[in-house]
Amino acid sequence: MNFEEHAAKPLLQAAGIAVPRGRRARSAGEAEAVAAALGVPVVVKAQVPAGKRGKAGGIRAADDPRAAHDAASAMLGMEIAGHRVASVLVEERAEIAAEYYAAVLNDAASKGPLVMFAPEGGMDVEEIAASMPHRLRRARVDILRGFDLEAARTMLGGLGLGDAEGPIAEALVALYRAWRENDAELLEVNPLARLADGRLVALDCKFTLDDSGVQRRQELARAGSPEPLTALEARGQALGLRYIELDGDIGVLANGAGLTMTTMDVIAHLGGRPANFLEIGGAAYTKARPALELVLDNPRVSCLLVNFCGAFARTDVMIEGMLDAWEALEPSIPVFFSVHGTGSAEARAMLHARLGVRPYGTMDEAIVAAIAAARDAGGAP
């Protein structure tokens, strides 16, 4: 779950990292009032859970309250990265002496936390990594040992930060602590700025709450910005089905999140395009019909791939549920099956007797056939 800047910065403050004075405003008049209360030149920022707001016209300087009113008026209602701007953050403008990049995130390679820092802030981390990789420092963290000042100073060594090195090291330790304490997936400060008066201040913040932590952090999650659901995704949520709509043309039904993700990855690897994520698990027998209806109601779907593996649930029970749904709905699109594990012999016999088809010997073979069918239907090039 992503958070807008105004909701992310309090996490930094709680960890001891300074942020500019400011307040959220939901109207141009309120933005003007906030600027007047601050009594200094301000920056008006569109509040959306997305990056590159400046390039989209979502960050503007204002020298006085009337200019803040006009900036907010121009931003409110505009769309940035698919998000409508419903509020702005009005903050005191900072006199910047230097900008840095700092972040803590989940590292897929080490399967643990990764602390990142670069002495060039204000740029996307991808730009920094491409143009000056030697300046982008990375510290993989043993989550049981944590990340302390010694580790931070070691990470920063040789970057020529001068007397800013100590405060930056303290900020990185605080950032890691905030990442850990808030079940973050990503906590990024860009830029982390040293001001003309020597203070270190987080001028922007991006926070992503790990979805698995939402139930543990319900009060925090209320300040987040859940991704907007499509009509089909909303239906799936109401039905208790884990459905995510994608832009492909091969419908996917599988049991188990891991198997579903693997199926989608192999479809993409072999040149196809999955149309959805839909994990129906051991409840496939009872939820097969609404699950199948969800997939079929996506107009892009030109064929269906069913991949069942029996471990905790029998494949013949799952296939019986699928066949009952198929016979009730009578779809006209081709369907391809991969069935393995407990009950697979019975499931194969059932498919042949009731649908006149036989499952493929491997998942890859079923996927190759589905991709060919999608291409024949005018889907993937």
HELIX and SHEET records of a PDB file:
HELIX    1   1 GLU A    5  ALA A   15  1                                  11    
HELIX    2   2 ALA A   28  LEU A   38  1                                  11    
HELIX    3   3 GLY A   54  ALA A   56  5                                   3    
HELIX    4   4 PRO A   65  MET A   75  1                                  11    
HELIX    5   5 VAL A  125  SER A  131  1                                   7    
HELIX    6   6 PRO A  133  ARG A  135  5                                   3    
HELIX    7   7 LEU A  149  LEU A  156  1                                   8    
HELIX    8   8 GLY A  162  ALA A  164  5                                   3    
HELIX    9   9 GLU A  165  GLU A  181  1                                  17    
HELIX   10  10 ASP A  211  GLY A  213  5                                   3    
HELIX   11  11 GLN A  218  ALA A  221  1                                   4    
HELIX   12  12 ALA A  231  LEU A  239  1                                   9    
HELIX   13  13 ALA A  257  HIS A  269  1                                  13    
HELIX   14  14 GLY A  281  ALA A  283  5                                   3    
HELIX   15  15 ALA A  284  LEU A  296  1                                  13    
HELIX   16  16 THR A  315  LEU A  329  1                                  15    
HELIX   17  17 SER A  344  LEU A  355  1                                  12    
HELIX   18  18 MET A  363  ASP A  376  1                                  14    
SHEET    1   A 6 ASN A   2  PHE A   3  0                                        
SHEET    2   A 6 LYS A 206  LEU A 209 -1                                        
SHEET    3   A 6 ALA A 184  LEU A 195 -1                                        
SHEET    4   A 6 ILE A  96  ASP A 107 -1                                        
SHEET    5   A 6 GLY A 112  ALA A 118 -1                                        
SHEET    6   A 6 ARG A 137  ARG A 140 -1                                        
SHEET    1   B 4 ASN A   2  PHE A   3  0                                        
SHEET    2   B 4 LYS A 206  LEU A 209 -1                                        
SHEET    3   B 4 ALA A 184  LEU A 195 -1                                        
SHEET    4   B 4 LEU A 200  ALA A 202 -1                                        
SHEET    1   C 4 GLY A  22  ALA A  25  0                                        
SHEET    2   C 4 VAL A  88  GLU A  92 -1                                        
SHEET    3   C 4 VAL A  42  ALA A  46 -1                                        
SHEET    4   C 4 ILE A  59  ALA A  62 -1                                        
SHEET    1   D 2 GLU A  79  ILE A  80  0                                        
SHEET    2   D 2 HIS A  83  ARG A  84 -1                                        
SHEET    1   E 2 ARG A 242  GLU A 245  0                                        
SHEET    2   E 2 ASN A 276  GLU A 279 -1                                        
SHEET    1   F 3 ILE A 250  ALA A 254  0                                        
SHEET    2   F 3 CYS A 303  GLY A 310  1                                        
SHEET    3   F 3 VAL A 335  GLY A 341  1                                        
END                                                                             
